Amino acid sequence: MSENISNTASPLRRVFAPVRALFVGDASAGILLILVAGAAMLAANSAFSNEYRELFYGELSWTPIAKLKDLHYWINDGLMAVFFFVVGLEVKRHMIAGSLSDPAARRLPMLAAAAGMIAPAIVFMGVSGGGQYTSGWAIPAATDIAFAMGVLGLLGSRVPASLRLFLLTVAIVDDIGAVLVIAIFYTPTIYLTWLLAATGVLAVMIALNRFKVSVFWPYILLSVVLWYCVLNTGVHATIAGVVAALTIPLKRSDGNSMLEKLEHGLAPWSAYLVVPVFGFANAGVSLEGLGAEALLAPLPIAIAAGLVVGKQVGIFTCVWLADKVGFAPRPANANWAEIWGVSILCGIGFTMSLFIGGLAFPDQPSLIEEAKIGILTGSAISAVLGFVILRLTTKHTAQECDDQGTQPSGT
């Protein structure tokens, strides 16, 4: 009797595994982003479209800072600093004690991430023709960690752990590159006085780290001050989040992980509040009056091509060459079809791409709307295509999927 129940339950578990994956593991944050993007598109094209735009772009007369005139600005320049702070914490942890701490293990993902930023930029420039679109070259260069890992999570235990780690590491290095791109290429003017003030605050935070101050409140308070100083420097304010995170000590004086505790405390807020709010505020594109000529305009086509074609060509080619010449082996237990599928998933840009899109065309709302169309289209194609390829090609035993091979455990 019990054997029959067990035999019946096993197929049922397999049937409902994708549904369960929506609410556990890596998938939930990514699925939430998909739902938020859909909700934003519905809101922007419904009877409530005016209310949607007024909510985020209507003037906030009560704010004491004239620059922060609407909720959209507060979200992109203020709330997103929390997201970048968590990114900084994650990067530091991986650099010191995670998947980026071993020089041999980080060779491949770092090289792949670099290729995965350069190739999309080349494809973008080739398709768009440059000109007025030149400043958007970095839009398809970013990978959305939550979205990509969410799609991968839907496949459950079919995907080797080494591939999950590879995707995560590439996305983290990608984030580092995106932050550097924002700081270097999207900072038109720098105000020296505020930059000196920000440098002074940062010096105090570094000193706290050096003197092993292991309580949270001084770092949090100074992080807010640093954010305000950076806001006025001309450098995008969210960069303060990454820089502040790098000053957080890895360990407390009692040996417990201070950085990891802070990261674990903030990560759910970032994944389930900050990023969805950002997505809802930025993903809504009004399709009213948009004909085929707008949907097939050079900018959205170039962005979508960069995400779908540039990402997979750059990353897959890099991994193949590195393996063939002996520079770095491909992820353990992974075949080339699976590596191709993961390379395609890296074309899910969403959060960082939307963010860069706003910076690339600050005074051209029509181009920002076109960029959003390209980002959403390219990310959706990458998500569906990558999922289908991995679903059809992953055939591993449970032991193979649990085996990390020569890769470090990372997270």
C-alpha positions as CSV (number, residue, x, y, z in Angstrom):
1,M,0.0,0.0,0.0
2,S,2.7,2.5,1.0
3,E,4.7,1.5,-2.1
4,N,1.7,2.4,-4.3
5,I,1.3,5.8,-2.6
6,S,5.0,6.5,-3.0
7,N,4.9,5.5,-6.7
8,T,1.9,7.8,-7.2
9,A,3.4,10.7,-5.3
10,S,6.7,10.7,-7.2
11,P,5.1,11.5,-10.6
12,L,2.9,14.1,-9.0
13,R,6.0,15.7,-7.5
14,R,7.6,15.8,-10.9
15,V,4.4,17.3,-12.5
16,F,4.1,20.1,-9.9
17,A,7.8,20.7,-9.4
18,P,7.8,23.8,-11.7
19,V,4.8,25.2,-9.8
20,R,6.6,24.7,-6.5
21,A,9.7,26.3,-7.9
22,L,7.8,29.5,-8.3
23,F,7.7,29.9,-4.5
24,V,11.0,28.5,-3.3
25,G,14.7,28.7,-4.1
26,D,16.1,30.9,-6.8
27,A,12.9,31.3,-8.8
28,S,10.7,33.5,-6.6
29,A,12.4,36.8,-7.0
30,G,12.7,36.3,-10.8
31,I,9.0,35.3,-11.1
32,L,8.1,38.4,-9.1
33,L,10.0,40.6,-11.5
34,I,8.1,39.0,-14.4
35,L,4.8,39.7,-12.8
36,V,5.8,43.3,-11.9
37,A,6.9,44.0,-15.5
38,G,3.6,42.7,-16.7
39,A,1.7,44.7,-14.2
40,A,3.6,47.9,-15.2
41,M,2.8,47.3,-18.9
42,L,-0.9,46.8,-18.0
43,A,-1.0,49.9,-15.9
44,A,0.7,52.0,-18.6
45,N,-1.8,50.8,-21.2
46,S,-5.0,50.8,-19.2
47,A,-7.7,53.3,-18.2
48,F,-5.4,54.1,-15.3
49,S,-2.4,55.1,-17.5
50,N,-2.7,58.8,-16.5
51,E,-2.7,57.8,-12.8
52,Y,0.2,55.5,-13.3
53,R,2.3,58.3,-14.9
54,E,1.2,60.9,-12.3
55,L,2.1,58.5,-9.5
56,F,5.8,58.4,-10.6
57,Y,6.3,61.6,-12.5
58,G,3.9,64.0,-10.8
59,E,5.6,66.8,-8.8
60,L,6.2,66.2,-5.1
61,S,5.6,69.6,-3.8
62,W,6.4,68.6,-0.2
63,T,10.0,67.5,-0.8
64,P,12.6,70.0,0.5
65,I,15.1,69.2,-2.3
66,A,14.1,70.6,-5.6
67,K,16.1,68.0,-7.6
68,L,14.0,65.2,-6.2
69,K,10.8,66.5,-7.8
70,D,9.0,63.2,-8.4
71,L,8.7,59.7,-7.0
72,H,10.5,58.2,-10.0
73,Y,13.6,60.2,-9.0
74,W,13.4,59.1,-5.4
75,I,13.2,55.5,-6.5
76,N,16.0,55.6,-9.1
77,D,18.4,57.7,-7.1
78,G,17.4,56.9,-3.5
79,L,15.7,53.5,-3.1
80,M,18.0,51.8,-5.7
81,A,21.0,52.7,-3.5
82,V,19.8,49.9,-1.3
83,F,20.0,47.5,-4.2
84,F,23.5,48.7,-5.1
85,F,24.5,48.4,-1.4
86,V,23.4,44.7,-1.4
87,V,25.3,44.2,-4.7
88,G,28.4,45.7,-3.0
89,L,28.1,43.4,0.0
90,E,27.7,40.3,-2.3
91,V,30.6,41.3,-4.4
92,K,32.9,41.8,-1.4
93,R,31.8,38.4,0.1
94,H,32.5,36.6,-3.1
95,M,35.8,38.3,-3.6
96,I,37.0,37.4,-0.1
97,A,35.4,34.1,0.7
98,G,33.2,33.0,-2.2
99,S,33.3,32.1,-5.9
100,L,35.7,35.0,-6.8
101,S,38.2,34.3,-4.1
102,D,40.1,31.5,-5.9
103,P,42.1,33.0,-8.9
104,A,41.8,29.7,-10.8
105,A,38.1,29.5,-10.4
106,R,37.3,33.1,-11.3
107,R,39.3,33.1,-14.5
108,L,36.4,31.7,-16.7
109,P,33.5,33.7,-15.3
110,M,35.5,37.0,-15.2
111,L,36.6,36.5,-18.8
112,A,33.1,35.4,-19.9
113,A,31.5,38.5,-18.1
114,A,33.9,40.8,-19.9
115,A,33.1,39.2,-23.3
116,G,29.4,39.3,-22.4
117,M,29.6,43.1,-22.0
118,I,31.8,43.9,-25.0
119,A,30.0,41.8,-27.6
120,P,26.5,43.2,-26.9
121,A,28.0,46.8,-27.1
122,I,29.5,45.9,-30.5
123,V,26.2,44.4,-31.7
124,F,24.3,47.5,-30.4
125,M,26.6,49.9,-32.2
126,G,26.5,47.9,-35.4
127,V,22.7,47.6,-35.5
128,S,21.8,51.1,-34.3
129,G,24.4,52.9,-36.4
130,G,25.6,55.0,-33.5
131,G,24.7,58.7,-34.0
132,Q,22.0,59.8,-31.5
133,Y,21.9,56.3,-30.1
134,T,25.6,56.1,-29.2
135,S,25.1,56.8,-25.5
136,G,23.0,53.7,-25.2
137,W,25.8,51.3,-26.0
138,A,25.9,49.9,-22.4
139,I,22.2,49.2,-22.1
140,P,22.4,45.5,-23.4
141,A,25.7,44.9,-21.5
142,A,24.1,44.0,-18.1
143,T,22.6,40.8,-16.7
144,D,19.8,40.7,-14.2
145,I,20.8,38.3,-11.4
146,A,17.4,37.7,-9.9
147,F,15.6,37.3,-13.3
148,A,18.2,34.9,-14.8
149,M,18.6,32.8,-11.6
150,G,14.8,32.8,-11.3
151,V,14.4,31.2,-14.8
152,L,17.2,28.8,-14.0
153,G,15.4,27.9,-10.7
154,L,12.3,26.8,-12.7
155,L,14.4,23.9,-14.0
156,G,14.9,22.6,-10.5
157,S,17.6,20.0,-10.0
158,R,18.0,19.3,-13.7
159,V,20.8,21.9,-14.0
160,P,24.3,21.0,-12.7
161,A,25.3,23.0,-9.7
162,S,28.4,24.1,-11.5
163,L,26.3,25.9,-14.1
164,R,24.3,27.7,-11.5
165,L,27.5,28.9,-9.9
166,F,28.9,29.9,-13.3
167,L,25.8,32.0,-14.1
168,L,25.8,33.6,-10.6
169,T,29.4,34.5,-10.8
170,V,29.2,35.9,-14.3
171,A,26.2,38.0,-13.2
172,I,28.1,39.3,-10.2
173,V,31.2,40.3,-12.3
174,D,28.7,41.8,-14.8
175,D,27.3,44.0,-12.0
176,I,30.8,45.2,-11.1
177,G,31.4,46.1,-14.7
178,A,28.0,47.9,-14.9
179,V,28.8,49.9,-11.8
180,L,32.1,51.0,-13.3
181,V,30.4,51.9,-16.6
182,I,27.9,54.1,-14.8
183,A,30.6,55.8,-12.8
184,I,32.9,56.4,-15.7
185,F,30.7,56.9,-18.7
186,Y,27.4,58.3,-17.3
187,T,28.9,61.1,-15.1
188,P,28.7,64.3,-17.2
189,T,29.8,66.8,-14.5
190,I,31.6,66.4,-11.2
191,Y,31.4,69.0,-8.4
192,L,34.7,69.0,-6.7
193,T,33.5,70.3,-3.3
194,W,30.9,67.6,-2.9
195,L,33.4,65.0,-4.2
196,L,35.9,66.0,-1.5
197,A,33.1,65.7,1.1
198,A,32.2,62.3,-0.1
199,T,35.9,61.3,0.0
200,G,36.1,62.4,3.6
201,V,33.0,60.4,4.7
202,L,34.4,57.4,2.9
203,A,37.8,57.8,4.7
204,V,35.9,57.8,8.1
205,M,34.1,54.6,7.1
206,I,37.4,52.9,6.1
207,A,38.9,54.0,9.4
208,L,36.0,52.4,11.2
209,N,36.8,49.2,9.4
210,R,40.5,49.4,10.1
211,F,39.8,49.9,13.9
212,K,37.5,46.9,13.7
213,V,34.3,48.8,14.8
214,S,31.8,46.0,14.6
215,V,28.5,47.6,15.2
216,F,26.1,48.5,12.4
217,W,24.8,51.9,13.2
218,P,27.9,54.0,12.4
219,Y,28.2,52.4,9.0
220,I,24.5,52.8,8.2
221,L,24.5,56.5,9.3
222,L,27.6,57.3,7.4
223,S,26.3,55.4,4.3
224,V,23.3,57.8,4.2
225,V,25.6,60.8,4.5
226,L,27.8,59.4,1.8
227,W,24.8,58.9,-0.5
228,Y,23.8,62.6,0.0
229,C,27.3,63.8,-0.8
230,V,27.5,61.6,-3.9
231,L,24.1,62.8,-5.0
232,N,25.5,66.3,-5.2
233,T,28.8,65.4,-6.9
234,G,27.3,64.6,-10.3
235,V,28.2,60.9,-10.0
236,H,25.1,58.8,-9.9
237,A,24.0,58.6,-6.2
238,T,23.5,54.8,-6.3
239,I,27.3,54.4,-6.7
240,A,27.5,55.4,-3.0
241,G,25.7,52.1,-2.2
242,V,28.4,49.9,-3.7
243,V,31.3,52.0,-2.2
244,A,29.7,52.0,1.3
245,A,29.2,48.3,1.2
246,L,32.9,47.7,0.5
247,T,33.8,49.3,3.9
248,I,31.6,46.8,5.9
249,P,33.9,44.4,7.9
250,L,33.7,40.8,6.9
251,K,33.9,39.6,10.5
252,R,32.9,40.9,13.9
253,S,35.4,40.9,16.8
254,D,33.7,37.7,18.1
255,G,34.4,36.0,14.8
256,N,30.8,36.0,13.5
257,S,30.2,37.3,9.9
258,M,29.1,40.9,10.1
259,L,28.9,41.4,6.3
260,E,27.0,38.2,5.7
261,K,24.5,39.1,8.5
262,L,23.9,42.5,7.0
263,E,23.6,41.0,3.5
264,H,21.1,38.4,4.6
265,G,19.1,41.0,6.4
266,L,18.9,43.4,3.4
267,A,18.8,40.9,0.5
268,P,15.0,40.0,0.9
269,W,14.1,43.7,1.1
270,S,16.2,44.4,-2.0
271,A,14.8,41.4,-4.0
272,Y,11.1,41.6,-2.9
273,L,10.6,45.4,-2.4
274,V,13.3,47.6,-3.9
275,V,13.8,45.9,-7.3
276,P,10.0,45.2,-7.8
277,V,9.2,48.9,-7.0
278,F,11.9,50.0,-9.4
279,G,10.6,47.6,-12.0
280,F,7.0,48.8,-11.7
281,A,8.1,52.4,-11.9
282,N,10.3,51.9,-15.0
283,A,8.9,49.0,-17.0
284,G,5.6,50.6,-17.9
285,V,5.7,51.5,-21.6
286,S,2.7,53.1,-23.2
287,L,2.0,51.4,-26.6
288,E,-0.6,54.0,-27.6
289,G,0.1,55.3,-31.0
290,L,3.1,53.0,-31.5
291,G,3.1,51.4,-34.9
292,A,5.4,48.8,-36.4
293,E,7.8,51.6,-37.3
294,A,8.3,52.5,-33.6
295,L,8.6,48.9,-32.5
296,L,11.1,48.2,-35.2
297,A,13.0,51.4,-34.7
298,P,16.9,51.2,-34.6
299,L,17.1,51.7,-30.8
300,P,14.8,48.9,-29.6
301,I,16.1,46.5,-32.3
302,A,19.7,47.3,-31.4
303,I,19.1,46.7,-27.7
304,A,17.2,43.5,-28.2
305,A,19.9,42.2,-30.6
306,G,22.6,43.1,-28.1
307,L,20.8,41.1,-25.4
308,V,19.8,38.1,-27.4
309,V,22.6,37.8,-29.9
310,G,25.5,39.7,-28.4
311,K,25.3,38.1,-24.9
312,Q,25.2,34.5,-26.1
313,V,27.8,34.9,-28.8
314,G,30.2,36.7,-26.5
315,I,29.9,34.4,-23.5
316,F,29.6,31.1,-25.3
317,T,32.5,31.9,-27.7
318,C,34.6,32.9,-24.7
319,V,33.9,29.7,-22.7
320,W,34.6,27.6,-25.8
321,L,37.9,29.2,-26.6
322,A,39.0,29.2,-23.0
323,D,38.3,25.5,-22.7
324,K,39.9,24.6,-26.1
325,V,43.2,26.5,-25.4
326,G,43.4,25.3,-21.9
327,F,43.1,28.7,-20.2
328,A,40.1,27.6,-18.0
329,P,38.0,24.4,-18.2
330,R,34.2,24.7,-18.8
331,P,31.9,24.2,-15.8
332,A,32.0,20.6,-14.5
333,N,29.3,18.1,-15.7
334,A,28.0,20.6,-18.2
335,N,27.7,19.9,-21.9
336,W,28.0,22.6,-24.6
337,A,24.2,22.8,-25.2
338,E,23.7,23.6,-21.6
339,I,26.4,26.2,-21.6
340,W,24.8,27.7,-24.7
341,G,21.4,27.9,-22.8
342,V,23.0,29.6,-19.8
343,S,24.8,32.0,-22.1
344,I,21.4,33.0,-23.6
345,L,19.9,33.5,-20.1
346,C,22.6,36.1,-19.5
347,G,20.8,38.2,-22.1
348,I,18.1,39.0,-19.5
349,G,19.0,42.6,-18.8
350,F,15.9,44.1,-17.0
351,T,16.9,45.9,-13.8
352,M,20.4,47.2,-14.7
353,S,19.5,47.7,-18.3
354,L,16.4,49.8,-17.4
355,F,18.6,51.7,-15.0
356,I,21.3,52.5,-17.6
357,G,18.6,53.3,-20.2
358,G,17.4,56.1,-18.0
359,L,21.0,57.4,-17.7
360,A,21.8,57.1,-21.4
361,F,19.0,59.4,-22.6
362,P,18.2,61.7,-19.6
363,D,16.5,64.4,-21.6
364,Q,14.9,62.3,-24.3
365,P,11.8,60.5,-22.9
366,S,10.8,59.1,-26.3
367,L,14.2,57.3,-26.6
368,I,13.9,56.0,-23.0
369,E,10.5,54.5,-24.0
370,E,12.0,52.9,-27.1
371,A,14.9,51.6,-24.9
372,K,12.4,50.0,-22.5
373,I,10.7,48.2,-25.5
374,G,14.1,46.8,-26.6
375,I,15.0,45.8,-23.0
376,L,11.7,44.0,-22.3
377,T,11.6,42.3,-25.7
378,G,15.3,41.2,-25.6
379,S,15.0,40.0,-22.0
380,A,11.8,38.1,-22.7
381,I,13.2,36.4,-25.7
382,S,16.4,35.5,-23.8
383,A,14.4,34.1,-20.9
384,V,12.1,31.9,-23.0
385,L,14.8,30.7,-25.4
386,G,17.3,29.9,-22.7
387,F,14.7,28.1,-20.6
388,V,13.5,26.0,-23.6
389,I,17.1,25.0,-24.6
390,L,18.0,24.0,-21.1
391,R,14.7,22.2,-20.6
392,L,15.4,20.1,-23.7
393,T,19.1,19.4,-23.1
394,T,19.6,18.9,-19.4
395,K,19.8,15.2,-18.6
396,H,21.7,14.6,-15.4
397,T,21.4,12.4,-12.4
398,A,20.8,14.0,-9.0
399,Q,24.4,13.2,-8.0
400,E,25.7,15.1,-11.0
401,C,23.6,18.1,-10.3
402,D,24.8,18.2,-6.7
403,D,28.4,17.8,-7.7
404,Q,30.3,21.1,-7.8
405,G,33.2,19.5,-9.5
406,T,36.3,21.7,-9.3
407,Q,34.2,24.9,-8.7
408,P,34.0,26.5,-5.3
409,S,30.7,26.5,-3.4
410,G,30.3,30.3,-3.5
411,T,26.9,30.9,-2.0
